[in-house]
Amino acid sequence: MPDPTLPLAALAHVLAAITWTPDPVAFQLGPIPVYWYGVAYAVGLALAYLVITREARRRGLDARIVDNGIIIVGIAALIGGRLYHVIDQWGLYKDDPLKIVLPPYSGLGVYGGILTGTIAVIVITRLWKQSFWKWTDVIAPGLFVMQAVGRWGNFFNQELYGPPTNLPWGIAIDCAHRVSDHGIVQYACPAFPETTFFHPLFLYESISGIVGAFTLLWIARRWGARMRPGDLFFIFMIWYAIVRFLLETLRTGNWTFFGLPTAMLVSIVIVVGSLIALAFRHRPGAPDDRWGEPPARDEETFEVDDDDEIVEVDDDEVEVGAEAEADEAVEADEAVEAGVGDGGGDAARPAPDA
């Protein structure tokens, strides 16, 4: 019987052979460099759009809202994420503030993006008279997808890594990209030569995003009908906060508050707050506003009105309309037969238009 560990050993050997450090520039558009960081987040946003629109249709929401809303929310999340990162890594920008707004815009804080993105969703759903909590459930899996793909931008920028490791999936970091903490370069060369490998924290977050997205989609299909709108979003927040809390134990040079990593403190608040919210929402006597079963797709038809707008019509309405037309046709036939029987003949028929 072959050794089941042989494939893993072979994979570890291949991963250990990857010692190169990537170029952050993907390609050039004339004099303008296009960075892998931006490409990764653009691809992540596109995939998140597909997941969100698919879930919106499945859950009976108007997926066309995503077309406009995702741009607004994306910009708001980008601004919040950038501000969080700048505060987190202020040492990189205090001597040259223009780096905050000039390319390549590397560095986004997820918590900052979630905060401003959530505010944008609140505003949009109120303006468009939509359910905020239902849309957060639909958006949550898309956020995981965005994170899973976007974090690879950190790989090309040689950032978001942890301490040295001998694990086969460790990554190389150029000496010039080693993290600086209060002016002191962590793991500086030559004490830690370029052959040193580090924990790929970006990879851990990416894997967490992939597993999290599939888990949320599975939960939505397995128990979604019995869940209250917003429950899936709170599960997302708890999941991400726990992962982030654990990864912060491996990070260096991060933003601290009274000696504790700020992201850790935020993670604790989010986990506790989300658990309390879930318990309160499912307390005895709470309003029973469950999602309910999603509409069956084969029971949906569409018609076009005079303004060429697509209007969704239930099959029940179509059936009622068809029955009404059939009844009118029968009544008309009976009226004609009655006219013939009374001797009305052609006189009972309406005269043609002049």
C-alpha positions as a Markdown table, in Angstrom:
| # | Residue | x | y | z |
|---|---|---|---|---|
| 1 | Met | 0.0 | 0.0 | 0.0 |
| 2 | Pro | 1.5 | 3.4 | -1.0 |
| 3 | Asp | 2.4 | 5.8 | 1.8 |
| 4 | Pro | -0.5 | 8.4 | 2.0 |
| 5 | Thr | 2.0 | 11.1 | 3.2 |
| 6 | Leu | 4.0 | 10.9 | -0.1 |
| 7 | Pro | 1.8 | 13.5 | -2.0 |
| 8 | Leu | 2.1 | 15.9 | 1.0 |
| 9 | Ala | 5.8 | 15.4 | 1.1 |
| 10 | Ala | 6.1 | 16.1 | -2.6 |
| 11 | Leu | 4.0 | 19.2 | -2.3 |
| 12 | Ala | 6.1 | 20.4 | 0.6 |
| 13 | His | 9.2 | 19.9 | -1.5 |
| 14 | Val | 7.7 | 22.0 | -4.4 |
| 15 | Leu | 6.6 | 24.8 | -2.1 |
| 16 | Ala | 10.0 | 24.9 | -0.4 |
| 17 | Ala | 11.6 | 25.4 | -3.8 |
| 18 | Ile | 9.7 | 28.7 | -4.4 |
| 19 | Thr | 12.3 | 31.2 | -3.1 |
| 20 | Trp | 11.6 | 34.0 | -5.5 |
| 21 | Thr | 10.2 | 37.4 | -4.5 |
| 22 | Pro | 7.5 | 38.8 | -6.9 |
| 23 | Asp | 7.5 | 42.0 | -8.8 |
| 24 | Pro | 4.6 | 44.3 | -7.6 |
| 25 | Val | 4.0 | 45.6 | -11.1 |
| 26 | Ala | 1.8 | 43.4 | -13.3 |
| 27 | Phe | 2.3 | 45.4 | -16.6 |
| 28 | Gln | 2.7 | 48.9 | -18.0 |
| 29 | Leu | 0.1 | 51.0 | -19.8 |
| 30 | Gly | 2.5 | 53.4 | -21.4 |
| 31 | Pro | 4.2 | 55.3 | -18.6 |
| 32 | Ile | 1.6 | 54.1 | -16.0 |
| 33 | Pro | 2.4 | 51.0 | -14.0 |
| 34 | Val | -0.5 | 48.6 | -13.1 |
| 35 | Tyr | 0.2 | 46.9 | -9.9 |
| 36 | Trp | -0.8 | 43.3 | -8.9 |
| 37 | Tyr | -2.3 | 44.7 | -5.7 |
| 38 | Gly | -4.9 | 46.6 | -7.8 |
| 39 | Val | -5.4 | 43.7 | -10.1 |
| 40 | Ala | -6.1 | 41.3 | -7.2 |
| 41 | Tyr | -8.7 | 43.6 | -5.7 |
| 42 | Ala | -10.3 | 44.3 | -9.1 |
| 43 | Val | -10.7 | 40.5 | -9.7 |
| 44 | Gly | -11.9 | 40.0 | -6.2 |
| 45 | Leu | -14.5 | 42.7 | -6.6 |
| 46 | Ala | -15.7 | 41.1 | -9.9 |
| 47 | Leu | -16.1 | 37.7 | -8.3 |
| 48 | Ala | -17.8 | 39.2 | -5.3 |
| 49 | Tyr | -20.3 | 40.9 | -7.7 |
| 50 | Leu | -21.1 | 37.5 | -9.3 |
| 51 | Val | -21.6 | 35.8 | -5.9 |
| 52 | Ile | -23.8 | 38.7 | -4.5 |
| 53 | Thr | -26.0 | 39.0 | -7.6 |
| 54 | Arg | -26.5 | 35.2 | -7.7 |
| 55 | Glu | -27.5 | 35.1 | -4.0 |
| 56 | Ala | -29.8 | 38.2 | -4.5 |
| 57 | Arg | -31.7 | 36.4 | -7.2 |
| 58 | Arg | -31.9 | 33.2 | -5.3 |
| 59 | Arg | -33.2 | 35.0 | -2.2 |
| 60 | Gly | -35.8 | 36.9 | -4.2 |
| 61 | Leu | -34.1 | 40.3 | -4.0 |
| 62 | Asp | -33.7 | 42.8 | -6.9 |
| 63 | Ala | -30.2 | 41.9 | -8.2 |
| 64 | Arg | -30.2 | 45.0 | -10.4 |
| 65 | Ile | -29.6 | 47.1 | -7.3 |
| 66 | Val | -26.1 | 45.5 | -7.1 |
| 67 | Asp | -25.1 | 47.1 | -10.4 |
| 68 | Asn | -25.1 | 50.6 | -8.9 |
| 69 | Gly | -24.7 | 49.8 | -5.2 |
| 70 | Ile | -21.5 | 47.8 | -5.5 |
| 71 | Ile | -19.7 | 50.9 | -7.0 |
| 72 | Ile | -20.8 | 53.2 | -4.1 |
| 73 | Val | -20.1 | 50.6 | -1.4 |
| 74 | Gly | -16.8 | 49.7 | -3.0 |
| 75 | Ile | -15.5 | 53.3 | -3.1 |
| 76 | Ala | -16.7 | 53.8 | 0.5 |
| 77 | Ala | -14.9 | 50.6 | 1.7 |
| 78 | Leu | -11.8 | 51.6 | -0.2 |
| 79 | Ile | -11.6 | 55.0 | 1.6 |
| 80 | Gly | -12.2 | 53.5 | 5.0 |
| 81 | Gly | -9.8 | 50.7 | 4.4 |
| 82 | Arg | -7.1 | 53.1 | 3.3 |
| 83 | Leu | -7.6 | 55.4 | 6.3 |
| 84 | Tyr | -7.4 | 52.4 | 8.7 |
| 85 | His | -4.2 | 51.3 | 7.0 |
| 86 | Val | -2.6 | 54.7 | 7.1 |
| 87 | Ile | -3.3 | 55.1 | 10.8 |
| 88 | Asp | -2.0 | 51.5 | 11.4 |
| 89 | Gln | 1.2 | 52.1 | 9.5 |
| 90 | Trp | 1.6 | 55.9 | 10.1 |
| 91 | Gly | 5.3 | 55.5 | 10.3 |
| 92 | Leu | 5.4 | 54.8 | 6.6 |
| 93 | Tyr | 3.6 | 58.0 | 5.7 |
| 94 | Lys | 4.4 | 60.7 | 8.3 |
| 95 | Asp | 7.5 | 61.8 | 6.5 |
| 96 | Asp | 5.8 | 61.8 | 3.0 |
| 97 | Pro | 2.0 | 62.2 | 3.4 |
| 98 | Leu | 1.6 | 62.3 | -0.4 |
| 99 | Lys | 2.2 | 58.6 | -0.4 |
| 100 | Ile | -1.3 | 58.3 | 1.1 |
| 101 | Val | -3.0 | 59.3 | -2.1 |
| 102 | Leu | -0.3 | 58.5 | -4.7 |
| 103 | Pro | 0.1 | 55.1 | -6.5 |
| 104 | Pro | 0.5 | 52.2 | -5.8 |
| 105 | Tyr | -2.1 | 52.6 | -3.0 |
| 106 | Ser | -0.8 | 49.4 | -1.3 |
| 107 | Gly | -2.3 | 48.7 | 2.0 |
| 108 | Leu | -6.0 | 48.4 | 3.1 |
| 109 | Gly | -7.3 | 47.8 | 6.6 |
| 110 | Val | -10.3 | 45.4 | 6.4 |
| 111 | Tyr | -11.9 | 46.7 | 9.5 |
| 112 | Gly | -11.9 | 50.2 | 8.2 |
| 113 | Gly | -13.4 | 49.0 | 4.9 |
| 114 | Ile | -16.1 | 47.0 | 6.7 |
| 115 | Leu | -17.1 | 50.1 | 8.8 |
| 116 | Thr | -17.4 | 52.6 | 5.9 |
| 117 | Gly | -18.8 | 50.0 | 3.6 |
| 118 | Thr | -21.5 | 49.1 | 6.1 |
| 119 | Ile | -22.4 | 52.8 | 6.5 |
| 120 | Ala | -22.8 | 53.0 | 2.7 |
| 121 | Val | -25.1 | 50.0 | 2.7 |
| 122 | Ile | -27.2 | 51.6 | 5.4 |
| 123 | Val | -27.6 | 54.8 | 3.4 |
| 124 | Ile | -28.3 | 53.0 | 0.1 |
| 125 | Thr | -30.9 | 50.6 | 1.5 |
| 126 | Arg | -32.8 | 53.4 | 3.2 |
| 127 | Leu | -32.8 | 55.6 | 0.0 |
| 128 | Trp | -33.9 | 52.6 | -2.1 |
| 129 | Lys | -36.3 | 51.3 | 0.5 |
| 130 | Gln | -34.6 | 47.9 | 0.8 |
| 131 | Ser | -34.1 | 45.7 | 3.8 |
| 132 | Phe | -30.6 | 46.4 | 5.2 |
| 133 | Trp | -30.4 | 43.1 | 7.1 |
| 134 | Lys | -31.4 | 41.0 | 4.1 |
| 135 | Trp | -28.8 | 42.7 | 1.9 |
| 136 | Thr | -26.0 | 42.1 | 4.5 |
| 137 | Asp | -26.8 | 38.4 | 4.4 |
| 138 | Val | -26.4 | 38.4 | 0.6 |
| 139 | Ile | -23.3 | 40.5 | 0.7 |
| 140 | Ala | -21.4 | 38.5 | 3.4 |
| 141 | Pro | -20.3 | 35.6 | 1.2 |
| 142 | Gly | -19.1 | 38.1 | -1.4 |
| 143 | Leu | -17.0 | 39.8 | 1.2 |
| 144 | Phe | -15.2 | 36.5 | 1.9 |
| 145 | Val | -14.6 | 36.0 | -1.8 |
| 146 | Met | -13.2 | 39.5 | -2.1 |
| 147 | Gln | -10.9 | 38.9 | 0.8 |
| 148 | Ala | -9.7 | 35.5 | -0.5 |
| 149 | Val | -8.6 | 37.0 | -3.9 |
| 150 | Gly | -7.6 | 40.4 | -2.8 |
| 151 | Arg | -5.2 | 39.2 | -0.2 |
| 152 | Trp | -2.9 | 37.9 | -2.9 |
| 153 | Gly | -2.1 | 41.6 | -3.6 |
| 154 | Asn | -0.2 | 41.5 | -0.3 |
| 155 | Phe | 1.9 | 38.7 | -1.6 |
| 156 | Phe | 3.1 | 40.7 | -4.6 |
| 157 | Asn | 3.8 | 43.7 | -2.4 |
| 158 | Gln | 5.7 | 41.4 | 0.0 |
| 159 | Glu | 3.6 | 42.5 | 3.0 |
| 160 | Leu | 1.3 | 40.9 | 5.6 |
| 161 | Tyr | 3.7 | 38.2 | 6.7 |
| 162 | Gly | 4.6 | 36.8 | 10.1 |
| 163 | Pro | 7.7 | 35.7 | 12.0 |
| 164 | Pro | 10.3 | 33.3 | 10.5 |
| 165 | Thr | 9.3 | 29.7 | 9.9 |
| 166 | Asn | 10.7 | 26.5 | 8.7 |
| 167 | Leu | 7.3 | 25.3 | 7.4 |
| 168 | Pro | 7.3 | 24.3 | 3.7 |
| 169 | Trp | 4.9 | 27.1 | 2.8 |
| 170 | Gly | 7.0 | 29.9 | 4.2 |
| 171 | Ile | 7.7 | 32.8 | 1.8 |
| 172 | Ala | 10.8 | 34.9 | 1.1 |
| 173 | Ile | 10.8 | 38.6 | 1.8 |
| 174 | Asp | 13.4 | 41.0 | 0.4 |
| 175 | Cys | 15.5 | 42.8 | 3.0 |
| 176 | Ala | 14.0 | 46.1 | 1.7 |
| 177 | His | 10.5 | 45.0 | 2.5 |
| 178 | Arg | 11.1 | 43.9 | 6.1 |
| 179 | Val | 8.6 | 45.5 | 8.5 |
| 180 | Ser | 9.7 | 48.6 | 10.4 |
| 181 | Asp | 8.4 | 49.0 | 13.9 |
| 182 | His | 9.0 | 52.5 | 15.5 |
| 183 | Gly | 12.1 | 52.9 | 13.2 |
| 184 | Ile | 13.5 | 49.4 | 14.1 |
| 185 | Val | 13.4 | 47.0 | 11.2 |
| 186 | Gln | 12.1 | 43.7 | 12.3 |
| 187 | Tyr | 14.0 | 40.6 | 11.0 |
| 188 | Ala | 16.5 | 42.9 | 9.3 |
| 189 | Cys | 19.4 | 41.6 | 7.2 |
| 190 | Pro | 22.0 | 40.3 | 7.7 |
| 191 | Ala | 20.8 | 38.9 | 11.1 |
| 192 | Phe | 17.9 | 37.4 | 9.1 |
| 193 | Pro | 19.3 | 36.8 | 5.6 |
| 194 | Glu | 17.3 | 36.8 | 2.4 |
| 195 | Thr | 17.1 | 33.1 | 2.6 |
| 196 | Thr | 14.9 | 33.4 | 5.7 |
| 197 | Phe | 11.3 | 32.3 | 5.2 |
| 198 | Phe | 8.2 | 33.8 | 6.9 |
| 199 | His | 4.7 | 32.9 | 7.8 |
| 200 | Pro | 2.4 | 34.0 | 4.8 |
| 201 | Leu | -0.4 | 35.6 | 6.8 |
| 202 | Phe | -2.0 | 36.8 | 3.6 |
| 203 | Leu | -2.3 | 33.1 | 2.6 |
| 204 | Tyr | -3.9 | 32.2 | 5.9 |
| 205 | Glu | -6.5 | 35.0 | 5.4 |
| 206 | Ser | -7.1 | 33.9 | 1.8 |
| 207 | Ile | -7.8 | 30.3 | 2.8 |
| 208 | Ser | -10.1 | 31.5 | 5.5 |
| 209 | Gly | -12.0 | 33.6 | 3.0 |
| 210 | Ile | -12.4 | 30.6 | 0.6 |
| 211 | Val | -13.6 | 28.3 | 3.4 |
| 212 | Gly | -15.8 | 31.0 | 4.9 |
| 213 | Ala | -17.5 | 31.8 | 1.6 |
| 214 | Phe | -18.4 | 28.2 | 0.9 |
| 215 | Thr | -19.6 | 27.8 | 4.6 |
| 216 | Leu | -21.9 | 30.8 | 4.5 |
| 217 | Leu | -23.4 | 29.7 | 1.1 |
| 218 | Trp | -24.0 | 26.2 | 2.6 |
| 219 | Ile | -25.5 | 27.6 | 5.7 |
| 220 | Ala | -27.8 | 29.8 | 3.7 |
| 221 | Arg | -29.1 | 26.8 | 1.7 |
| 222 | Arg | -29.3 | 24.5 | 4.7 |
| 223 | Trp | -30.8 | 26.7 | 7.3 |
| 224 | Gly | -31.4 | 30.1 | 5.6 |
| 225 | Ala | -35.2 | 29.8 | 5.6 |
| 226 | Arg | -35.3 | 29.5 | 9.4 |
| 227 | Met | -32.7 | 32.3 | 10.0 |
| 228 | Arg | -33.5 | 35.9 | 10.6 |
| 229 | Pro | -32.2 | 38.5 | 8.1 |
| 230 | Gly | -28.8 | 39.6 | 9.4 |
| 231 | Asp | -27.8 | 36.3 | 11.1 |
| 232 | Leu | -25.5 | 35.3 | 8.3 |
| 233 | Phe | -23.8 | 38.7 | 8.5 |
| 234 | Phe | -23.1 | 38.3 | 12.2 |
| 235 | Ile | -21.7 | 34.9 | 11.5 |
| 236 | Phe | -19.3 | 36.5 | 9.0 |
| 237 | Met | -18.2 | 39.1 | 11.5 |
| 238 | Ile | -17.6 | 36.5 | 14.2 |
| 239 | Trp | -15.6 | 34.3 | 11.8 |
| 240 | Tyr | -13.4 | 37.1 | 10.4 |
| 241 | Ala | -12.8 | 38.6 | 13.9 |
| 242 | Ile | -11.7 | 35.3 | 15.3 |
| 243 | Val | -9.3 | 34.6 | 12.4 |
| 244 | Arg | -8.0 | 38.2 | 12.6 |
| 245 | Phe | -7.4 | 37.9 | 16.4 |
| 246 | Leu | -5.4 | 34.7 | 15.9 |
| 247 | Leu | -3.3 | 36.2 | 13.0 |
| 248 | Glu | -2.5 | 39.3 | 15.0 |
| 249 | Thr | -0.5 | 37.2 | 17.4 |
| 250 | Leu | 1.9 | 36.6 | 14.5 |
| 251 | Arg | 2.1 | 40.1 | 13.2 |
| 252 | Thr | 4.8 | 42.7 | 14.0 |
| 253 | Gly | 4.8 | 46.5 | 13.6 |
| 254 | Asn | 1.0 | 46.7 | 13.9 |
| 255 | Trp | -1.1 | 49.5 | 15.3 |
| 256 | Thr | -1.3 | 49.2 | 19.1 |
| 257 | Phe | -3.5 | 50.8 | 21.8 |
| 258 | Phe | -2.0 | 50.7 | 25.3 |
| 259 | Gly | 0.5 | 48.1 | 24.2 |
| 260 | Leu | -2.2 | 45.8 | 22.7 |
| 261 | Pro | -2.8 | 45.4 | 18.9 |
| 262 | Thr | -5.8 | 47.5 | 18.0 |
| 263 | Ala | -7.1 | 44.8 | 15.6 |
| 264 | Met | -7.1 | 42.4 | 18.5 |
| 265 | Leu | -9.2 | 44.8 | 20.6 |
| 266 | Val | -11.6 | 45.4 | 17.7 |
| 267 | Ser | -11.9 | 41.7 | 17.1 |
| 268 | Ile | -12.9 | 41.1 | 20.7 |
| 269 | Val | -15.5 | 43.8 | 20.6 |
| 270 | Ile | -16.9 | 42.4 | 17.3 |
| 271 | Val | -17.1 | 38.8 | 18.5 |
| 272 | Val | -18.8 | 39.7 | 21.9 |
| 273 | Gly | -21.1 | 42.3 | 20.2 |
| 274 | Ser | -22.1 | 39.9 | 17.5 |
| 275 | Leu | -22.8 | 37.0 | 19.9 |
| 276 | Ile | -25.0 | 39.3 | 22.1 |
| 277 | Ala | -26.8 | 40.5 | 19.0 |
| 278 | Leu | -27.6 | 37.0 | 17.8 |
| 279 | Ala | -28.8 | 36.0 | 21.3 |
| 280 | Phe | -31.0 | 39.1 | 21.6 |
| 281 | Arg | -32.5 | 38.5 | 18.1 |
| 282 | His | -33.4 | 34.9 | 18.9 |
| 283 | Arg | -34.6 | 35.5 | 22.5 |
| 284 | Pro | -38.0 | 34.1 | 23.5 |
| 285 | Gly | -40.8 | 36.4 | 22.2 |
| 286 | Ala | -38.6 | 38.0 | 19.6 |
| 287 | Pro | -40.4 | 39.0 | 16.3 |
| 288 | Asp | -40.6 | 36.1 | 14.0 |
| 289 | Asp | -39.3 | 37.6 | 10.8 |
| 290 | Arg | -37.6 | 34.7 | 9.2 |
| 291 | Trp | -36.2 | 34.6 | 5.7 |
| 292 | Gly | -38.6 | 31.9 | 4.6 |
| 293 | Glu | -38.2 | 29.7 | 1.6 |
| 294 | Pro | -36.7 | 31.4 | -1.4 |
| 295 | Pro | -39.0 | 31.8 | -4.4 |
| 296 | Ala | -38.8 | 28.9 | -6.9 |
| 297 | Arg | -37.1 | 30.1 | -10.1 |
| 298 | Asp | -39.5 | 28.2 | -12.3 |
| 299 | Glu | -42.4 | 30.1 | -10.8 |
| 300 | Glu | -41.1 | 33.5 | -12.0 |
| 301 | Thr | -41.9 | 35.1 | -15.3 |
| 302 | Phe | -41.2 | 38.5 | -16.7 |
| 303 | Glu | -43.1 | 40.8 | -19.0 |
| 304 | Val | -42.1 | 44.1 | -20.6 |
| 305 | Asp | -44.2 | 47.2 | -20.0 |
| 306 | Asp | -44.7 | 50.3 | -22.2 |
| 307 | Asp | -41.4 | 51.8 | -21.0 |
| 308 | Asp | -39.4 | 48.7 | -21.8 |
| 309 | Glu | -38.9 | 48.0 | -18.1 |
| 310 | Ile | -38.7 | 44.4 | -16.9 |
| 311 | Val | -41.5 | 43.7 | -14.5 |
| 312 | Glu | -41.5 | 40.5 | -12.4 |
| 313 | Val | -44.9 | 38.8 | -12.4 |
| 314 | Asp | -45.8 | 35.7 | -10.3 |
| 315 | Asp | -47.3 | 32.7 | -12.0 |
| 316 | Asp | -50.4 | 33.0 | -9.9 |
| 317 | Glu | -51.1 | 36.4 | -11.4 |
| 318 | Val | -50.5 | 35.0 | -14.9 |
| 319 | Glu | -52.9 | 32.2 | -14.2 |
| 320 | Val | -55.6 | 34.5 | -12.9 |
| 321 | Gly | -55.3 | 36.7 | -15.9 |
| 322 | Ala | -55.5 | 33.8 | -18.3 |
| 323 | Glu | -58.7 | 32.5 | -16.5 |
| 324 | Ala | -60.3 | 35.9 | -16.8 |
| 325 | Glu | -59.6 | 36.1 | -20.5 |
| 326 | Ala | -61.0 | 32.6 | -21.0 |
| 327 | Asp | -64.2 | 33.6 | -19.1 |
| 328 | Glu | -64.6 | 36.7 | -21.2 |
| 329 | Ala | -64.2 | 34.6 | -24.4 |
| 330 | Val | -66.9 | 32.1 | -23.3 |
| 331 | Glu | -69.3 | 35.0 | -22.4 |
| 332 | Ala | -68.8 | 36.5 | -25.8 |
| 333 | Asp | -69.5 | 33.2 | -27.6 |
| 334 | Glu | -72.7 | 32.8 | -25.5 |
| 335 | Ala | -73.8 | 36.3 | -26.4 |
| 336 | Val | -73.4 | 35.7 | -30.1 |
| 337 | Glu | -75.3 | 32.4 | -29.9 |
| 338 | Ala | -78.1 | 34.2 | -28.1 |
| 339 | Gly | -78.3 | 36.8 | -30.8 |
| 340 | Val | -78.5 | 34.2 | -33.5 |
| 341 | Gly | -81.2 | 32.4 | -31.6 |
| 342 | Asp | -83.3 | 35.5 | -31.2 |
| 343 | Gly | -83.2 | 36.3 | -34.9 |
| 344 | Gly | -80.7 | 39.0 | -34.6 |
| 345 | Gly | -78.5 | 37.5 | -37.3 |
| 346 | Asp | -76.1 | 40.0 | -38.7 |
| 347 | Ala | -77.9 | 42.9 | -37.1 |
| 348 | Ala | -76.7 | 41.6 | -33.7 |
| 349 | Arg | -73.1 | 42.1 | -34.9 |
| 350 | Pro | -71.3 | 45.4 | -34.6 |
| 351 | Ala | -71.0 | 47.4 | -37.8 |
| 352 | Pro | -67.6 | 47.7 | -39.3 |
| 353 | Asp | -65.6 | 50.9 | -38.9 |
| 354 | Ala | -66.3 | 53.5 | -41.5 |
